[in-house]
Amino acid sequence: AKAFDDNERKLIKDKLKEGALLFIQQQGVRKTSVDELVKYANISKGAFYLFYTSKELLFFDTIIDRLLYTSDAADEGLGV
């Protein structure tokens, strides 16, 4: 098994979050499978679990990132 370097880890995590956001909009958390997420990110199912212990944690991480991004954008718009 090949270990991921820091750059690869970031790219994979970003791709997983991108997929999570897409799937949550299309079909919701319950109907999204880890198999769909790993296919989207082009990684193995085993590799998925190096990043997240469950799909729910991936979705939680994705939602938190989105909320922080939205909050930062709002602050910039207000000149804060």
PDB file of N, CA, C and O in Angstrom:
ATOM      1  N   ALA A   1       0.840  -1.184   0.000  1.00  0.00           N
ATOM      2  CA  ALA A   1       0.000   0.000   0.000  1.00  0.00           C
ATOM      3  C   ALA A   1       0.882   1.244   0.000  1.00  0.00           C
ATOM      4  O   ALA A   1       1.878   1.319   0.721  1.00  0.00           O
ATOM      5  N   LYS A   2       0.505   2.198  -0.806  1.00  0.00           N
ATOM      6  CA  LYS A   2       1.262   3.429  -0.950  1.00  0.00           C
ATOM      7  C   LYS A   2       0.730   4.475   0.027  1.00  0.00           C
ATOM      8  O   LYS A   2      -0.476   4.696   0.130  1.00  0.00           O
ATOM      9  N   ALA A   3       1.650   5.106   0.734  1.00  0.00           N
ATOM     10  CA  ALA A   3       1.250   6.180   1.652  1.00  0.00           C
ATOM     11  C   ALA A   3       1.053   7.459   0.841  1.00  0.00           C
ATOM     12  O   ALA A   3       1.722   7.682  -0.168  1.00  0.00           O
ATOM     13  N   PHE A   4       0.131   8.285   1.297  1.00  0.00           N
ATOM     14  CA  PHE A   4      -0.121   9.557   0.630  1.00  0.00           C
ATOM     15  C   PHE A   4       0.760  10.631   1.241  1.00  0.00           C
ATOM     16  O   PHE A   4       0.923  10.693   2.459  1.00  0.00           O
ATOM     17  N   ASP A   5       1.337  11.492   0.375  1.00  0.00           N
ATOM     18  CA  ASP A   5       2.071  12.633   0.916  1.00  0.00           C
ATOM     19  C   ASP A   5       1.065  13.729   1.281  1.00  0.00           C
ATOM     20  O   ASP A   5      -0.127  13.604   1.002  1.00  0.00           O
ATOM     21  N   ASP A   6       1.553  14.795   1.901  1.00  0.00           N
ATOM     22  CA  ASP A   6       0.661  15.857   2.378  1.00  0.00           C
ATOM     23  C   ASP A   6      -0.167  16.467   1.261  1.00  0.00           C
ATOM     24  O   ASP A   6      -1.350  16.749   1.448  1.00  0.00           O
ATOM     25  N   ASN A   7       0.443  16.673   0.100  1.00  0.00           N
ATOM     26  CA  ASN A   7      -0.272  17.259  -1.033  1.00  0.00           C
ATOM     27  C   ASN A   7      -1.382  16.326  -1.520  1.00  0.00           C
ATOM     28  O   ASN A   7      -2.503  16.764  -1.779  1.00  0.00           O
ATOM     29  N   GLU A   8      -1.059  15.039  -1.641  1.00  0.00           N
ATOM     30  CA  GLU A   8      -2.066  14.060  -2.060  1.00  0.00           C
ATOM     31  C   GLU A   8      -3.204  13.984  -1.051  1.00  0.00           C
ATOM     32  O   GLU A   8      -4.373  13.905  -1.429  1.00  0.00           O
ATOM     33  N   ARG A   9      -2.861  14.009   0.229  1.00  0.00           N
ATOM     34  CA  ARG A   9      -3.893  13.958   1.282  1.00  0.00           C
ATOM     35  C   ARG A   9      -4.853  15.140   1.147  1.00  0.00           C
ATOM     36  O   ARG A   9      -6.068  14.976   1.258  1.00  0.00           O
ATOM     37  N   LYS A  10      -4.302  16.326   0.906  1.00  0.00           N
ATOM     38  CA  LYS A  10      -5.147  17.522   0.753  1.00  0.00           C
ATOM     39  C   LYS A  10      -6.040  17.391  -0.473  1.00  0.00           C
ATOM     40  O   LYS A  10      -7.236  17.678  -0.410  1.00  0.00           O
ATOM     41  N   LEU A  11      -5.457  16.957  -1.588  1.00  0.00           N
ATOM     42  CA  LEU A  11      -6.241  16.808  -2.819  1.00  0.00           C
ATOM     43  C   LEU A  11      -7.363  15.778  -2.647  1.00  0.00           C
ATOM     44  O   LEU A  11      -8.488  15.999  -3.096  1.00  0.00           O
ATOM     45  N   ILE A  12      -7.054  14.669  -2.006  1.00  0.00           N
ATOM     46  CA  ILE A  12      -8.064  13.622  -1.795  1.00  0.00           C
ATOM     47  C   ILE A  12      -9.153  14.117  -0.859  1.00  0.00           C
ATOM     48  O   ILE A  12     -10.338  13.910  -1.119  1.00  0.00           O
ATOM     49  N   LYS A  13      -8.760  14.768   0.228  1.00  0.00           N
ATOM     50  CA  LYS A  13      -9.755  15.287   1.178  1.00  0.00           C
ATOM     51  C   LYS A  13     -10.656  16.323   0.495  1.00  0.00           C
ATOM     52  O   LYS A  13     -11.869  16.333   0.703  1.00  0.00           O
ATOM     53  N   ASP A  14     -10.054  17.185  -0.316  1.00  0.00           N
ATOM     54  CA  ASP A  14     -10.851  18.175  -1.055  1.00  0.00           C
ATOM     55  C   ASP A  14     -11.817  17.499  -2.009  1.00  0.00           C
ATOM     56  O   ASP A  14     -12.967  17.920  -2.129  1.00  0.00           O
ATOM     57  N   LYS A  15     -11.362  16.449  -2.690  1.00  0.00           N
ATOM     58  CA  LYS A  15     -12.217  15.730  -3.631  1.00  0.00           C
ATOM     59  C   LYS A  15     -13.347  15.008  -2.894  1.00  0.00           C
ATOM     60  O   LYS A  15     -14.482  14.990  -3.370  1.00  0.00           O
ATOM     61  N   LEU A  16     -13.047  14.417  -1.743  1.00  0.00           N
ATOM     62  CA  LEU A  16     -14.092  13.772  -0.950  1.00  0.00           C
ATOM     63  C   LEU A  16     -15.142  14.789  -0.500  1.00  0.00           C
ATOM     64  O   LEU A  16     -16.340  14.513  -0.556  1.00  0.00           O
ATOM     65  N   LYS A  17     -14.697  15.951  -0.061  1.00  0.00           N
ATOM     66  CA  LYS A  17     -15.639  16.991   0.380  1.00  0.00           C
ATOM     67  C   LYS A  17     -16.457  17.519  -0.793  1.00  0.00           C
ATOM     68  O   LYS A  17     -17.647  17.800  -0.650  1.00  0.00           O
ATOM     69  N   GLU A  18     -15.822  17.651  -1.943  1.00  0.00           N
ATOM     70  CA  GLU A  18     -16.544  18.082  -3.146  1.00  0.00           C
ATOM     71  C   GLU A  18     -17.643  17.074  -3.483  1.00  0.00           C
ATOM     72  O   GLU A  18     -18.777  17.452  -3.778  1.00  0.00           O
ATOM     73  N   GLY A  19     -17.292  15.790  -3.436  1.00  0.00           N
ATOM     74  CA  GLY A  19     -18.271  14.733  -3.697  1.00  0.00           C
ATOM     75  C   GLY A  19     -19.372  14.724  -2.656  1.00  0.00           C
ATOM     76  O   GLY A  19     -20.547  14.563  -2.988  1.00  0.00           O
ATOM     77  N   ALA A  20     -18.996  14.895  -1.394  1.00  0.00           N
ATOM     78  CA  ALA A  20     -19.992  14.912  -0.315  1.00  0.00           C
ATOM     79  C   ALA A  20     -20.992  16.044  -0.534  1.00  0.00           C
ATOM     80  O   ALA A  20     -22.196  15.850  -0.369  1.00  0.00           O
ATOM     81  N   LEU A  21     -20.503  17.208  -0.901  1.00  0.00           N
ATOM     82  CA  LEU A  21     -21.389  18.351  -1.141  1.00  0.00           C
ATOM     83  C   LEU A  21     -22.321  18.073  -2.323  1.00  0.00           C
ATOM     84  O   LEU A  21     -23.512  18.381  -2.267  1.00  0.00           O
ATOM     85  N   LEU A  22     -21.785  17.503  -3.369  1.00  0.00           N
ATOM     86  CA  LEU A  22     -22.586  17.160  -4.538  1.00  0.00           C
ATOM     87  C   LEU A  22     -23.663  16.134  -4.190  1.00  0.00           C
ATOM     88  O   LEU A  22     -24.834  16.314  -4.526  1.00  0.00           O
ATOM     89  N   PHE A  23     -23.259  15.058  -3.517  1.00  0.00           N
ATOM     90  CA  PHE A  23     -24.212  13.993  -3.188  1.00  0.00           C
ATOM     91  C   PHE A  23     -25.247  14.433  -2.160  1.00  0.00           C
ATOM     92  O   PHE A  23     -26.398  14.001  -2.224  1.00  0.00           O
ATOM     93  N   ILE A  24     -24.862  15.276  -1.220  1.00  0.00           N
ATOM     94  CA  ILE A  24     -25.834  15.734  -0.220  1.00  0.00           C
ATOM     95  C   ILE A  24     -26.927  16.565  -0.905  1.00  0.00           C
ATOM     96  O   ILE A  24     -28.089  16.531  -0.499  1.00  0.00           O
ATOM     97  N   GLN A  25     -26.547  17.298  -1.928  1.00  0.00           N
ATOM     98  CA  GLN A  25     -27.520  18.099  -2.669  1.00  0.00           C
ATOM     99  C   GLN A  25     -28.397  17.223  -3.556  1.00  0.00           C
ATOM    100  O   GLN A  25     -29.584  17.500  -3.725  1.00  0.00           O
ATOM    101  N   GLN A  26     -27.818  16.172  -4.119  1.00  0.00           N
ATOM    102  CA  GLN A  26     -28.556  15.324  -5.055  1.00  0.00           C
ATOM    103  C   GLN A  26     -29.449  14.292  -4.373  1.00  0.00           C
ATOM    104  O   GLN A  26     -30.577  14.053  -4.803  1.00  0.00           O
ATOM    105  N   GLN A  27     -28.928  13.676  -3.293  1.00  0.00           N
ATOM    106  CA  GLN A  27     -29.673  12.545  -2.745  1.00  0.00           C
ATOM    107  C   GLN A  27     -29.661  12.448  -1.229  1.00  0.00           C
ATOM    108  O   GLN A  27     -30.309  11.566  -0.665  1.00  0.00           O
ATOM    109  N   GLY A  28     -28.946  13.329  -0.566  1.00  0.00           N
ATOM    110  CA  GLY A  28     -28.922  13.307   0.894  1.00  0.00           C
ATOM    111  C   GLY A  28     -27.897  12.338   1.456  1.00  0.00           C
ATOM    112  O   GLY A  28     -27.332  11.518   0.733  1.00  0.00           O
ATOM    113  N   VAL A  29     -27.671  12.447   2.747  1.00  0.00           N
ATOM    114  CA  VAL A  29     -26.655  11.642   3.429  1.00  0.00           C
ATOM    115  C   VAL A  29     -27.033  10.166   3.442  1.00  0.00           C
ATOM    116  O   VAL A  29     -26.209   9.313   3.112  1.00  0.00           O
ATOM    117  N   ARG A  30     -28.251   9.863   3.814  1.00  0.00           N
ATOM    118  CA  ARG A  30     -28.671   8.456   3.971  1.00  0.00           C
ATOM    119  C   ARG A  30     -28.534   7.645   2.696  1.00  0.00           C
ATOM    120  O   ARG A  30     -28.153   6.475   2.742  1.00  0.00           O
ATOM    121  N   LYS A  31     -28.838   8.248   1.566  1.00  0.00           N
ATOM    122  CA  LYS A  31     -28.816   7.512   0.304  1.00  0.00           C
ATOM    123  C   LYS A  31     -27.443   7.498  -0.360  1.00  0.00           C
ATOM    124  O   LYS A  31     -27.247   6.812  -1.363  1.00  0.00           O
ATOM    125  N   THR A  32     -26.501   8.242   0.186  1.00  0.00           N
ATOM    126  CA  THR A  32     -25.150   8.260  -0.362  1.00  0.00           C
ATOM    127  C   THR A  32     -24.328   7.154   0.296  1.00  0.00           C
ATOM    128  O   THR A  32     -24.328   7.006   1.518  1.00  0.00           O
ATOM    129  N   SER A  33     -23.635   6.388  -0.527  1.00  0.00           N
ATOM    130  CA  SER A  33     -22.807   5.297   0.006  1.00  0.00           C
ATOM    131  C   SER A  33     -21.325   5.676  -0.037  1.00  0.00           C
ATOM    132  O   SER A  33     -20.906   6.545  -0.803  1.00  0.00           O
ATOM    133  N   VAL A  34     -20.558   5.007   0.797  1.00  0.00           N
ATOM    134  CA  VAL A  34     -19.103   5.187   0.772  1.00  0.00           C
ATOM    135  C   VAL A  34     -18.582   4.779  -0.603  1.00  0.00           C
ATOM    136  O   VAL A  34     -17.640   5.386  -1.113  1.00  0.00           O
ATOM    137  N   ASP A  35     -19.182   3.763  -1.202  1.00  0.00           N
ATOM    138  CA  ASP A  35     -18.762   3.327  -2.537  1.00  0.00           C
ATOM    139  C   ASP A  35     -18.880   4.460  -3.555  1.00  0.00           C
ATOM    140  O   ASP A  35     -17.993   4.633  -4.391  1.00  0.00           O
ATOM    141  N   GLU A  36     -19.957   5.226  -3.495  1.00  0.00           N
ATOM    142  CA  GLU A  36     -20.123   6.356  -4.412  1.00  0.00           C
ATOM    143  C   GLU A  36     -19.064   7.431  -4.156  1.00  0.00           C
ATOM    144  O   GLU A  36     -18.516   8.017  -5.089  1.00  0.00           O
ATOM    145  N   LEU A  37     -18.794   7.672  -2.889  1.00  0.00           N
ATOM    146  CA  LEU A  37     -17.822   8.706  -2.525  1.00  0.00           C
ATOM    147  C   LEU A  37     -16.411   8.336  -2.969  1.00  0.00           C
ATOM    148  O   LEU A  37     -15.680   9.183  -3.483  1.00  0.00           O
ATOM    149  N   VAL A  38     -16.023   7.073  -2.774  1.00  0.00           N
ATOM    150  CA  VAL A  38     -14.669   6.671  -3.167  1.00  0.00           C
ATOM    151  C   VAL A  38     -14.524   6.627  -4.685  1.00  0.00           C
ATOM    152  O   VAL A  38     -13.456   6.921  -5.223  1.00  0.00           O
ATOM    153  N   LYS A  39     -15.591   6.262  -5.364  1.00  0.00           N
ATOM    154  CA  LYS A  39     -15.556   6.286  -6.829  1.00  0.00           C
ATOM    155  C   LYS A  39     -15.372   7.721  -7.311  1.00  0.00           C
ATOM    156  O   LYS A  39     -14.587   7.971  -8.225  1.00  0.00           O
ATOM    157  N   TYR A  40     -16.081   8.651  -6.711  1.00  0.00           N
ATOM    158  CA  TYR A  40     -15.970  10.062  -7.089  1.00  0.00           C
ATOM    159  C   TYR A  40     -14.546  10.581  -6.850  1.00  0.00           C
ATOM    160  O   TYR A  40     -14.004  11.322  -7.670  1.00  0.00           O
ATOM    161  N   ALA A  41     -13.952  10.186  -5.727  1.00  0.00           N
ATOM    162  CA  ALA A  41     -12.614  10.670  -5.372  1.00  0.00           C
ATOM    163  C   ALA A  41     -11.499   9.823  -5.982  1.00  0.00           C
ATOM    164  O   ALA A  41     -10.320  10.156  -5.856  1.00  0.00           O
ATOM    165  N   ASN A  42     -11.878   8.723  -6.645  1.00  0.00           N
ATOM    166  CA  ASN A  42     -10.927   7.830  -7.292  1.00  0.00           C
ATOM    167  C   ASN A  42      -9.914   7.245  -6.296  1.00  0.00           C
ATOM    168  O   ASN A  42      -8.709   7.222  -6.547  1.00  0.00           O
ATOM    169  N   ILE A  43     -10.437   6.779  -5.174  1.00  0.00           N
ATOM    170  CA  ILE A  43      -9.615   6.113  -4.160  1.00  0.00           C
ATOM    171  C   ILE A  43     -10.290   4.802  -3.770  1.00  0.00           C
ATOM    172  O   ILE A  43     -11.449   4.564  -4.110  1.00  0.00           O
ATOM    173  N   SER A  44      -9.559   3.963  -3.060  1.00  0.00           N
ATOM    174  CA  SER A  44     -10.136   2.699  -2.598  1.00  0.00           C
ATOM    175  C   SER A  44     -10.986   2.937  -1.349  1.00  0.00           C
ATOM    176  O   SER A  44     -10.875   3.967  -0.683  1.00  0.00           O
ATOM    177  N   LYS A  45     -11.823   1.971  -1.060  1.00  0.00           N
ATOM    178  CA  LYS A  45     -12.655   2.063   0.141  1.00  0.00           C
ATOM    179  C   LYS A  45     -11.772   2.066   1.391  1.00  0.00           C
ATOM    180  O   LYS A  45     -12.057   2.779   2.354  1.00  0.00           O
ATOM    181  N   GLY A  46     -10.711   1.276   1.373  1.00  0.00           N
ATOM    182  CA  GLY A  46      -9.780   1.261   2.496  1.00  0.00           C
ATOM    183  C   GLY A  46      -9.131   2.617   2.703  1.00  0.00           C
ATOM    184  O   GLY A  46      -8.942   3.052   3.839  1.00  0.00           O
ATOM    185  N   ALA A  47      -8.785   3.293   1.602  1.00  0.00           N
ATOM    186  CA  ALA A  47      -8.168   4.621   1.697  1.00  0.00           C
ATOM    187  C   ALA A  47      -9.146   5.625   2.296  1.00  0.00           C
ATOM    188  O   ALA A  47      -8.739   6.528   3.027  1.00  0.00           O
ATOM    189  N   PHE A  48     -10.432   5.475   1.991  1.00  0.00           N
ATOM    190  CA  PHE A  48     -11.436   6.376   2.561  1.00  0.00           C
ATOM    191  C   PHE A  48     -11.320   6.403   4.082  1.00  0.00           C
ATOM    192  O   PHE A  48     -11.376   7.463   4.704  1.00  0.00           O
ATOM    193  N   TYR A  49     -11.158   5.219   4.667  1.00  0.00           N
ATOM    194  CA  TYR A  49     -11.127   5.116   6.129  1.00  0.00           C
ATOM    195  C   TYR A  49      -9.818   5.623   6.743  1.00  0.00           C
ATOM    196  O   TYR A  49      -9.707   5.715   7.965  1.00  0.00           O
ATOM    197  N   LEU A  50      -8.838   5.948   5.917  1.00  0.00           N
ATOM    198  CA  LEU A  50      -7.645   6.654   6.406  1.00  0.00           C
ATOM    199  C   LEU A  50      -7.977   8.126   6.657  1.00  0.00           C
ATOM    200  O   LEU A  50      -7.308   8.801   7.440  1.00  0.00           O
ATOM    201  N   PHE A  51      -9.017   8.610   5.981  1.00  0.00           N
ATOM    202  CA  PHE A  51      -9.412  10.009   6.094  1.00  0.00           C
ATOM    203  C   PHE A  51     -10.577  10.211   7.058  1.00  0.00           C
ATOM    204  O   PHE A  51     -10.584  11.166   7.835  1.00  0.00           O
ATOM    205  N   TYR A  52     -11.549   9.325   7.011  1.00  0.00           N
ATOM    206  CA  TYR A  52     -12.766   9.443   7.831  1.00  0.00           C
ATOM    207  C   TYR A  52     -13.178   8.064   8.338  1.00  0.00           C
ATOM    208  O   TYR A  52     -13.058   7.067   7.625  1.00  0.00           O
ATOM    209  N   THR A  53     -13.659   8.021   9.565  1.00  0.00           N
ATOM    210  CA  THR A  53     -14.114   6.743  10.115  1.00  0.00           C
ATOM    211  C   THR A  53     -15.530   6.397   9.670  1.00  0.00           C
ATOM    212  O   THR A  53     -15.976   5.262   9.835  1.00  0.00           O
ATOM    213  N   SER A  54     -16.239   7.379   9.105  1.00  0.00           N
ATOM    214  CA  SER A  54     -17.590   7.134   8.597  1.00  0.00           C
ATOM    215  C   SER A  54     -17.948   8.207   7.579  1.00  0.00           C
ATOM    216  O   SER A  54     -17.337   9.275   7.539  1.00  0.00           O
ATOM    217  N   LYS A  55     -18.943   7.906   6.761  1.00  0.00           N
ATOM    218  CA  LYS A  55     -19.387   8.903   5.789  1.00  0.00           C
ATOM    219  C   LYS A  55     -20.034  10.087   6.502  1.00  0.00           C
ATOM    220  O   LYS A  55     -19.980  11.216   6.015  1.00  0.00           O
ATOM    221  N   GLU A  56     -20.642   9.826   7.650  1.00  0.00           N
ATOM    222  CA  GLU A  56     -21.285  10.913   8.397  1.00  0.00           C
ATOM    223  C   GLU A  56     -20.252  11.954   8.850  1.00  0.00           C
ATOM    224  O   GLU A  56     -20.527  13.154   8.837  1.00  0.00           O
ATOM    225  N   LEU A  57     -19.070  11.489   9.247  1.00  0.00           N
ATOM    226  CA  LEU A  57     -18.022  12.437   9.645  1.00  0.00           C
ATOM    227  C   LEU A  57     -17.525  13.256   8.455  1.00  0.00           C
ATOM    228  O   LEU A  57     -17.201  14.435   8.599  1.00  0.00           O
ATOM    229  N   LEU A  58     -17.468  12.634   7.291  1.00  0.00           N
ATOM    230  CA  LEU A  58     -17.121  13.384   6.076  1.00  0.00           C
ATOM    231  C   LEU A  58     -18.165  14.460   5.817  1.00  0.00           C
ATOM    232  O   LEU A  58     -17.813  15.610   5.554  1.00  0.00           O
ATOM    233  N   PHE A  59     -19.435  14.106   5.886  1.00  0.00           N
ATOM    234  CA  PHE A  59     -20.494  15.094   5.658  1.00  0.00           C
ATOM    235  C   PHE A  59     -20.449  16.197   6.706  1.00  0.00           C
ATOM    236  O   PHE A  59     -20.624  17.369   6.375  1.00  0.00           O
ATOM    237  N   PHE A  60     -20.218  15.842   7.952  1.00  0.00           N
ATOM    238  CA  PHE A  60     -20.111  16.828   9.026  1.00  0.00           C
ATOM    239  C   PHE A  60     -18.959  17.789   8.745  1.00  0.00           C
ATOM    240  O   PHE A  60     -19.121  19.005   8.854  1.00  0.00           O
ATOM    241  N   ASP A  61     -17.799  17.246   8.384  1.00  0.00           N
ATOM    242  CA  ASP A  61     -16.621  18.066   8.064  1.00  0.00           C
ATOM    243  C   ASP A  61     -16.914  18.994   6.884  1.00  0.00           C
ATOM    244  O   ASP A  61     -16.523  20.161   6.888  1.00  0.00           O
ATOM    245  N   THR A  62     -17.601  18.467   5.887  1.00  0.00           N
ATOM    246  CA  THR A  62     -17.946  19.245   4.694  1.00  0.00           C
ATOM    247  C   THR A  62     -18.893  20.396   5.045  1.00  0.00           C
ATOM    248  O   THR A  62     -18.711  21.520   4.576  1.00  0.00           O
ATOM    249  N   ILE A  63     -19.893  20.114   5.864  1.00  0.00           N
ATOM    250  CA  ILE A  63     -20.859  21.141   6.263  1.00  0.00           C
ATOM    251  C   ILE A  63     -20.182  22.221   7.101  1.00  0.00           C
ATOM    252  O   ILE A  63     -20.453  23.408   6.916  1.00  0.00           O
ATOM    253  N   ILE A  64     -19.306  21.823   8.016  1.00  0.00           N
ATOM    254  CA  ILE A  64     -18.570  22.795   8.835  1.00  0.00           C
ATOM    255  C   ILE A  64     -17.722  23.698   7.942  1.00  0.00           C
ATOM    256  O   ILE A  64     -17.721  24.916   8.119  1.00  0.00           O
ATOM    257  N   ASP A  65     -17.003  23.113   6.987  1.00  0.00           N
ATOM    258  CA  ASP A  65     -16.193  23.913   6.049  1.00  0.00           C
ATOM    259  C   ASP A  65     -17.064  24.905   5.294  1.00  0.00           C
ATOM    260  O   ASP A  65     -16.685  26.061   5.107  1.00  0.00           O
ATOM    261  N   ARG A  66     -18.224  24.450   4.864  1.00  0.00           N
ATOM    262  CA  ARG A  66     -19.133  25.316   4.091  1.00  0.00           C
ATOM    263  C   ARG A  66     -19.643  26.466   4.958  1.00  0.00           C
ATOM    264  O   ARG A  66     -19.726  27.605   4.498  1.00  0.00           O
ATOM    265  N   LEU A  67     -19.982  26.168   6.206  1.00  0.00           N
ATOM    266  CA  LEU A  67     -20.446  27.215   7.125  1.00  0.00           C
ATOM    267  C   LEU A  67     -19.340  28.229   7.397  1.00  0.00           C
ATOM    268  O   LEU A  67     -19.600  29.432   7.422  1.00  0.00           O
ATOM    269  N   LEU A  68     -18.117  27.763   7.601  1.00  0.00           N
ATOM    270  CA  LEU A  68     -16.995  28.667   7.843  1.00  0.00           C
ATOM    271  C   LEU A  68     -16.726  29.526   6.615  1.00  0.00           C
ATOM    272  O   LEU A  68     -16.458  30.722   6.737  1.00  0.00           O
ATOM    273  N   TYR A  69     -16.796  28.915   5.422  1.00  0.00           N
ATOM    274  CA  TYR A  69     -16.599  29.667   4.181  1.00  0.00           C
ATOM    275  C   TYR A  69     -17.667  30.745   4.032  1.00  0.00           C
ATOM    276  O   TYR A  69     -17.361  31.885   3.682  1.00  0.00           O
ATOM    277  N   THR A  70     -18.913  30.384   4.296  1.00  0.00           N
ATOM    278  CA  THR A  70     -20.018  31.339   4.187  1.00  0.00           C
ATOM    279  C   THR A  70     -19.865  32.460   5.201  1.00  0.00           C
ATOM    280  O   THR A  70     -20.117  33.624   4.890  1.00  0.00           O
ATOM    281  N   SER A  71     -19.457  32.114   6.399  1.00  0.00           N
ATOM    282  CA  SER A  71     -19.251  33.112   7.454  1.00  0.00           C
ATOM    283  C   SER A  71     -18.127  34.073   7.090  1.00  0.00           C
ATOM    284  O   SER A  71     -18.262  35.284   7.263  1.00  0.00           O
ATOM    285  N   ASP A  72     -17.016  33.537   6.587  1.00  0.00           N
ATOM    286  CA  ASP A  72     -15.892  34.381   6.180  1.00  0.00           C
ATOM    287  C   ASP A  72     -16.289  35.313   5.040  1.00  0.00           C
ATOM    288  O   ASP A  72     -15.914  36.486   5.028  1.00  0.00           O
ATOM    289  N   ALA A  73     -17.049  34.785   4.081  1.00  0.00           N
ATOM    290  CA  ALA A  73     -17.497  35.600   2.946  1.00  0.00           C
ATOM    291  C   ALA A  73     -18.411  36.709   3.425  1.00  0.00           C
ATOM    292  O   ALA A  73     -18.333  37.833   2.931  1.00  0.00           O
ATOM    293  N   ALA A  74     -19.276  36.409   4.380  1.00  0.00           N
ATOM    294  CA  ALA A  74     -20.182  37.424   4.927  1.00  0.00           C
ATOM    295  C   ALA A  74     -19.389  38.494   5.665  1.00  0.00           C
ATOM    296  O   ALA A  74     -19.674  39.685   5.538  1.00  0.00           O
ATOM    297  N   ASP A  75     -18.389  38.066   6.437  1.00  0.00           N
ATOM    298  CA  ASP A  75     -17.554  39.032   7.161  1.00  0.00           C
ATOM    299  C   ASP A  75     -16.820  39.960   6.209  1.00  0.00           C
ATOM    300  O   ASP A  75     -16.735  41.163   6.455  1.00  0.00           O
ATOM    301  N   GLU A  76     -16.287  39.409   5.121  1.00  0.00           N
ATOM    302  CA  GLU A  76     -15.589  40.226   4.127  1.00  0.00           C
ATOM    303  C   GLU A  76     -16.546  41.226   3.473  1.00  0.00           C
ATOM    304  O   GLU A  76     -16.179  42.373   3.217  1.00  0.00           O
ATOM    305  N   GLY A  77     -17.746  40.788   3.215  1.00  0.00           N
ATOM    306  CA  GLY A  77     -18.741  41.659   2.599  1.00  0.00           C
ATOM    307  C   GLY A  77     -19.132  42.802   3.507  1.00  0.00           C
ATOM    308  O   GLY A  77     -19.511  43.874   3.037  1.00  0.00           O
ATOM    309  N   LEU A  78     -19.040  42.577   4.815  1.00  0.00           N
ATOM    310  CA  LEU A  78     -19.378  43.611   5.802  1.00  0.00           C
ATOM    311  C   LEU A  78     -18.168  44.444   6.189  1.00  0.00           C
ATOM    312  O   LEU A  78     -18.275  45.399   6.959  1.00  0.00           O
ATOM    313  N   GLY A  79     -16.995  44.064   5.637  1.00  0.00           N
ATOM    314  CA  GLY A  79     -15.786  44.798   5.982  1.00  0.00           C
ATOM    315  C   GLY A  79     -15.279  44.494   7.382  1.00  0.00           C
ATOM    316  O   GLY A  79     -14.571  45.301   7.985  1.00  0.00           O
ATOM    317  N   VAL A  80     -15.650  43.312   7.899  1.00  0.00           N
ATOM    318  CA  VAL A  80     -15.245  42.926   9.253  1.00  0.00           C
ATOM    319  C   VAL A  80     -13.861  42.284   9.205  1.00  0.00           C
ATOM    320  O   VAL A  80     -13.329  41.885  10.241  1.00  0.00           O
TER     321      VAL A  80
END
